[in-house]
C-alpha cells in the first residue's frame, strides 16, 4: 500500500490547473450507454474512480478510443447487457459507488439493470432509495437478491410520471433523468438537484436529442424520445479541487494562481473561503490567492460565531467542509462546522488534534475549530486517509506542519485527485510517494 511522505512548513508558489470534475465525469460517461452513436468527452480527470468506470464500459463491449488521457470517445453499439450480472462486474463495480449511474441508461435503452451494493467512501450511510423509488414510479420492478448481492431492475418500458424526490440527490436526479430521457411520455422531477454537474448532463442530453426543460431549477421536465444520438462534451473544472487549492494556499501562506477555475460555476464557494478571511483576486477565469500571514474569520452581524454547513446547491457542497475545517485551524477566530449529510465525515479530526489543532468534536455532525492564529505550527505525524476529501484535508495540514508527516491509504486520495503529488511538487511542495 502506498503512502505520501510530506515535509511541511514550506511556502508554495506558482500556477495550478484544476482537473475535470470527478462528480460530473461519472454521470457523463454513464450517459454514453444511451446511444449507439459515437460520443466524445473532453477534460476527463485521470483518476481511479473514472478510469474504473471506463474499464467497466470496455468490459461491457463499449468501443473506447482514448485519444489522450483527458479525451475519450465511446460507442455503445454492441453492449453486452449480461456482463452486468457477472461476478467480474460485481467485484469491480462494488468498489465504485458511481457504478449505480449505469442503471438509468441501461433501463432506458435495454430495459434491465443490475446494481451492486454501493462502494466508495466510508463516510456514513449512502442510500439508494431515491434512485430505486424513482425507477419504480416510472414502471420498473425491483428486487434484491441475497444470493448474488445485486438489486435487480426490469421494465417493459419506462413511462413518464410526476415525482417529488424525498431528497435532492445529485446521483439520484441524474439517474432518473437519464431513464426519463427515453421513457414514454413526460416526466417531471420536483425537488431535483440543480448542481452545475446536473446542468451539464441536461445540456449534453439535449444535444443528443433529449427534450429537457427547467435546467438550473429544482423542477425538471423531460419529454421522452425514442432515440438519442452522438455528441461531444467538455467537462467543467472540478470545483472541489478549486476549493482545495484555495485552502492549501491559505494554510501554507502561499501565493498560488488557480488557472481556468470555471468561476461562473463555483456558486458560493469563493464567498465561503472569503468568510474565513482569505483574500483572493479574480482575473478573467483565474483565481489568485496572495500569500497571507493572517486571515480572520468573519462573525455574523450580531457578533455570533460563523457556522459553515452543507446544503443542496446553490448551498455549500459537503465535499468542501473537510477543507474549510482544516483551513480554519490557522485562522484568527472560531468557526462551527456542521456536516448535515454524512454522519462519519468528521471523524478524521482526531488526526488533526494529534497534530496540535484546537478542535472540539461536538457530535458526529458538528465540530468547533478554534483558530491558532499562527501562534503555533501543526506538527507532523503518521495518519491514514479515511475518504477522498478528508485525505486531501490531511494532506493540506501536513504541508503546513513542522516536520515529516506520513499519510497512508492514499488510494483514497488518488480516487479523486489526479497526480496530486506531482502537481504539488510543481508548486514547490516536498512530497513523495513511497
C-alpha positions, 0 to 999 in steps of 0.5 A: 500500500502506498503512502505520501511522505510530506515535509511541511512548513514550506511556502508554495508558489506558482500556477495550478490547473484544476482537473475535470470534475470527478462528480460530473465525469461519472454521470457523463460517461454513464450517459454514453450507454444511451446511444449507439452513436459515437460520443466524445468527452473532453477534460476527463480527470485521470483518476481511479474512480473514472478510469474504473468506470471506463474499464467497466464500459470496455468490459461491457463491449463499449468501443473506447478510443482514448485519444489522450488521457483527458479525451475519450470517445465511446460507442455503445453499439454492441453492449453486452447487457449480461456482463452486468450480472457477472461476478467480474462486474460485481467485484469491480463495480462494488468498489465504485459507488458511481457504478449505480449511474449505469442503471438509468441508461441501461433501463432506458435503452435495454430495459434491465439493470443490475446494481451492486451494493454501493462502494466508495467512501466510508463516510456514513450511510449512502442510500439508494432509495431515491434512485430505486423509488424513482425507477419504480414510479416510472414502471420498473420492478425491483428486487434484491437478491441475497444470493448474488448481492445485486438489486435487480431492475426490469421494465417493459418500458419506462413511462413518464410520471410526476415525482417529488424526490424525498431528497435532492440527490445529485446521483439520484436526479441524474439517474432518473433523468437519464431513464426519463430521457427515453421513457414514454411520455413526460416526466417531471422531477420536483425537488431535483438537484440543480448542481452545475454537474446536473446542468451539464448532463441536461445540456449534453442530453439535449444535444443528443436529442433529449427534450429537457426543460427547467435546467438550473431549477429544482423542477425538471421536465423531460419529454421522452424520445425514442432515440438519442444520438452522438455528441461531444462534451467538455467537462467543467473544472472540478470545483472541489479541487478549486476549493482545495487549492484555495485552502492549501494556499491559505494554510501554507501562506502561499501565493498560488494562481488557480488557472481556468477555475470555471468561476461562473460555476463555483456558486458560493464557494469563493464567498465561503473561503472569503468568510474565513478571511482569505483574500483572493483576486479574480482575473478573467477565469483565474483565481489568485490567492496572495500569500497571507500571514493572517486571515480572520474569520468573519462573525455574523452581524450580531457578533455570533460565531460563523457556522459553515454547513452543507446544503443542496446547491446553490448551498455549500457542497459537503465535499468542501467542509473537510477543507474549510475545517482544516483551513480554519485551524490557522485562522484568527477566530472560531468557526462551527462546522456542521456536516448535515449529510454524512454522519462519519465525515468528521471523524478524521479530526482526531488526526488533526488534534494529534497534530496540535489543532484546537478542535472540539468534536461536538457530535458526529455532525458538528465540530468547533475549530478554534483558530491558532492564529499562527501562534503555533505550527501543526506538527507532523505525524503518521495518519491514514486517509479515511475518504477522498476529501478528508485525505486531501484535508490531511494532506493540506495540514501536513504541508503546513506542519513542522516536520515529516508527516506520513499519510497512508491509504492514499488510494483514497486520495488518488480516487479523486485527485489526479497526480496530486503529488506531482502537481504539488511538487510543481508548486514547490511542495516536498512530497513523495510517494513511497 
